[in-house]
Amino acid sequence: AQVYKVTPDGAITRVADLSTGHPVLTGIAAAQGGGVITVELTAVPYVQGSGRVMKIGPTGESSMVARAVTAGTGVALAQDGTVFVVEHAESLGRPPFLAPGTGRVAKLTADGKLETVAGGLMWPTIARIGSDGSLFVSNLSVDADHGEGQILKIALASGM
């Protein structure tokens, strides 16, 4: 996994190389003060909690924020710095590996665990914080070939 910076004039610079161990970086969001937060979709068989949430600084320094993700596909940061992780589904640990209807959005707690904010989702992928402070999440992101895809709005309680 590589993280690149692209300037408005089209200049491209590699900021970080996270390819050791073959992680699958799937979510990225701008961090306060520069840099980004990333999340990983773990490799098959999707070992529970083995994926990382990483912080990549503006000059490429990286640090692990937590190792708690299983099938991460998105990440968003609230104004207060709270990290929200989208998990595509729960792992079955065997074929077909991912269980439909078990996707979720979770809040990363101070002790590095994921706490479900919205569960029972079907193949969610991307999350973003809206201007009103709500969390917007794509749902039905797989096999939605006939307009079934959704954007869910999740109101976050103050203090989250």
One Martini backbone bead per residue (centre of mass of N, CA, C, O) as a GRO file, in nm:
protein
  160
    1ALA     BB    1   0.097   0.036   0.022
    2GLN     BB    2   0.025   0.366  -0.087
    3VAL     BB    3   0.106   0.718  -0.033
    4TYR     BB    4  -0.014   1.006  -0.202
    5LYS     BB    5   0.065   1.330  -0.340
    6VAL     BB    6  -0.155   1.575  -0.494
    7THR     BB    7  -0.139   1.850  -0.669
    8PRO     BB    8  -0.304   2.089  -0.852
    9ASP     BB    9  -0.059   2.066  -1.079
   10GLY     BB   10   0.013   1.729  -1.069
   11ALA     BB   11   0.199   1.656  -0.852
   12ILE     BB   12   0.377   1.352  -0.753
   13THR     BB   13   0.408   1.206  -0.416
   14ARG     BB   14   0.555   0.998  -0.203
   15VAL     BB   15   0.488   0.947   0.145
   16ALA     BB   16   0.412   0.624   0.174
   17ASP     BB   17   0.522   0.284   0.269
   18LEU     BB   18   0.291  -0.005   0.349
   19SER     BB   19   0.380  -0.302   0.217
   20THR     BB   20   0.452  -0.450   0.454
   21GLY     BB   21   0.271  -0.754   0.463
   22HIS     BB   22   0.029  -0.689   0.271
   23PRO     BB   23  -0.164  -0.459   0.293
   24VAL     BB   24  -0.514  -0.334   0.269
   25LEU     BB   25  -0.579  -0.029   0.170
   26THR     BB   26  -0.918   0.137   0.194
   27GLY     BB   27  -0.890   0.384   0.394
   28ILE     BB   28  -0.918   0.756   0.385
   29ALA     BB   29  -0.826   1.050   0.590
   30ALA     BB   30  -0.810   1.353   0.698
   31ALA     BB   31  -0.605   1.512   0.926
   32GLN     BB   32  -0.540   1.691   1.176
   33GLY     BB   33  -0.253   1.876   1.093
   34GLY     BB   34  -0.222   1.661   0.894
   35GLY     BB   35  -0.249   1.409   0.710
   36VAL     BB   36  -0.353   1.061   0.775
   37ILE     BB   37  -0.605   0.813   0.788
   38THR     BB   38  -0.606   0.455   0.806
   39VAL     BB   39  -0.742   0.144   0.666
   40GLU     BB   40  -0.795  -0.215   0.683
   41LEU     BB   41  -0.812  -0.496   0.480
   42THR     BB   42  -0.790  -0.798   0.537
   43ALA     BB   43  -0.689  -1.099   0.475
   44VAL     BB   44  -0.747  -1.396   0.384
   45PRO     BB   45  -0.972  -1.485   0.648
   46TYR     BB   46  -1.023  -1.244   0.829
   47VAL     BB   47  -0.887  -1.166   1.098
   48GLN     BB   48  -0.978  -1.079   1.391
   49GLY     BB   49  -0.833  -0.766   1.458
   50SER     BB   50  -0.569  -0.736   1.240
   51GLY     BB   51  -0.625  -0.456   1.163
   52ARG     BB   52  -0.534  -0.120   1.086
   53VAL     BB   53  -0.481   0.196   1.233
   54MET     BB   54  -0.339   0.480   1.069
   55LYS     BB   55  -0.080   0.729   1.088
   56ILE     BB   56   0.005   0.983   0.847
   57GLY     BB   57   0.223   1.206   0.800
   58PRO     BB   58   0.325   1.470   0.598
   59THR     BB   59   0.631   1.314   0.586
   60GLY     BB   60   0.556   0.977   0.637
   61GLU     BB   61   0.506   0.915   0.912
   62SER     BB   62   0.426   0.617   1.100
   63SER     BB   63   0.136   0.498   1.298
   64MET     BB   64  -0.023   0.306   1.525
   65VAL     BB   65  -0.340   0.329   1.667
   66ALA     BB   66  -0.466   0.036   1.581
   67ARG     BB   67  -0.564  -0.319   1.645
   68ALA     BB   68  -0.919  -0.392   1.527
   69VAL     BB   69  -0.957  -0.480   1.234
   70THR     BB   70  -1.110  -0.673   0.970
   71ALA     BB   71  -1.318  -0.518   0.729
   72GLY     BB   72  -1.197  -0.253   0.620
   73THR     BB   73  -1.331   0.042   0.406
   74GLY     BB   74  -1.346   0.289   0.618
   75VAL     BB   75  -1.291   0.646   0.709
   76ALA     BB   76  -1.352   0.887   0.981
   77LEU     BB   77  -1.340   1.233   1.106
   78ALA     BB   78  -1.405   1.414   1.360
   79GLN     BB   79  -1.363   1.720   1.498
   80ASP     BB   80  -1.252   1.571   1.778
   81GLY     BB   81  -1.095   1.297   1.641
   82THR     BB   82  -1.280   1.084   1.592
   83VAL     BB   83  -1.283   0.746   1.493
   84PHE     BB   84  -1.432   0.598   1.202
   85VAL     BB   85  -1.529   0.263   1.111
   86VAL     BB   86  -1.563   0.057   0.830
   87GLU     BB   87  -1.731  -0.259   0.808
   88HIS     BB   88  -1.831  -0.482   0.572
   89ALA     BB   89  -1.794  -0.746   0.768
   90GLU     BB   90  -1.806  -1.041   0.906
   91SER     BB   91  -1.616  -1.306   0.992
   92LEU     BB   92  -1.607  -1.665   0.928
   93GLY     BB   93  -1.310  -1.807   0.846
   94ARG     BB   94  -1.469  -1.910   0.590
   95PRO     BB   95  -1.632  -2.006   0.344
   96PRO     BB   96  -1.727  -1.694   0.225
   97PHE     BB   97  -1.606  -1.518   0.493
   98LEU     BB   98  -1.857  -1.315   0.450
   99ALA     BB   99  -2.132  -1.168   0.619
  100PRO     BB  100  -2.425  -1.079   0.549
  101GLY     BB  101  -2.551  -0.805   0.733
  102THR     BB  102  -2.262  -0.722   0.925
  103GLY     BB  103  -2.215  -0.445   0.898
  104ARG     BB  104  -2.026  -0.143   1.011
  105VAL     BB  105  -2.005   0.121   1.249
  106ALA     BB  106  -1.716   0.242   1.431
  107LYS     BB  107  -1.570   0.338   1.729
  108LEU     BB  108  -1.275   0.455   1.846
  109THR     BB  109  -1.130   0.397   2.132
  110ALA     BB  110  -0.897   0.478   2.371
  111ASP     BB  111  -0.829   0.146   2.392
  112GLY     BB  112  -0.850   0.029   2.078
  113LYS     BB  113  -1.153  -0.012   2.021
  114LEU     BB  114  -1.458  -0.127   1.879
  115GLU     BB  115  -1.769   0.062   1.862
  116THR     BB  116  -2.083   0.032   1.784
  117VAL     BB  117  -2.311   0.250   1.599
  118ALA     BB  118  -2.376   0.073   1.327
  119GLY     BB  119  -2.566  -0.206   1.232
  120GLY     BB  120  -2.664  -0.432   0.982
  121LEU     BB  121  -2.508  -0.396   0.729
  122MET     BB  122  -2.470  -0.383   0.360
  123TRP     BB  123  -2.178  -0.336   0.234
  124PRO     BB  124  -2.002  -0.118   0.345
  125THR     BB  125  -1.752   0.160   0.286
  126ILE     BB  126  -1.804   0.473   0.313
  127ALA     BB  127  -1.696   0.770   0.506
  128ARG     BB  128  -1.842   1.088   0.619
  129ILE     BB  129  -1.833   1.412   0.734
  130GLY     BB  130  -2.053   1.651   0.777
  131SER     BB  131  -2.134   1.984   0.827
  132ASP     BB  132  -2.339   1.875   1.073
  133GLY     BB  133  -2.175   1.604   1.199
  134SER     BB  134  -2.255   1.381   1.037
  135LEU     BB  135  -2.271   1.048   0.921
  136PHE     BB  136  -2.172   0.917   0.605
  137VAL     BB  137  -2.288   0.607   0.444
  138SER     BB  138  -2.230   0.347   0.251
  139ASN     BB  139  -2.472   0.118   0.108
  140LEU     BB  140  -2.490  -0.134  -0.093
  141SER     BB  141  -2.191  -0.165  -0.259
  142VAL     BB  142  -2.280  -0.454  -0.346
  143ASP     BB  143  -2.486  -0.553  -0.595
  144ALA     BB  144  -2.586  -0.243  -0.703
  145ASP     BB  145  -2.705  -0.247  -1.028
  146HIS     BB  146  -3.023  -0.109  -0.964
  147GLY     BB  147  -3.013   0.131  -0.733
  148GLU     BB  148  -2.970   0.021  -0.421
  149GLY     BB  149  -2.802   0.220  -0.319
  150GLN     BB  150  -2.673   0.396  -0.022
  151ILE     BB  151  -2.713   0.684   0.196
  152LEU     BB  152  -2.630   0.723   0.523
  153LYS     BB  153  -2.754   0.891   0.817
  154ILE     BB  154  -2.560   0.960   1.116
  155ALA     BB  155  -2.626   1.059   1.422
  156LEU     BB  156  -2.423   1.220   1.653
  157ALA     BB  157  -2.346   1.229   1.959
  158SER     BB  158  -2.247   1.415   2.188
  159GLY     BB  159  -1.909   1.321   2.266
  160MET     BB  160  -1.800   1.124   2.022
   0.00000   0.00000   0.00000
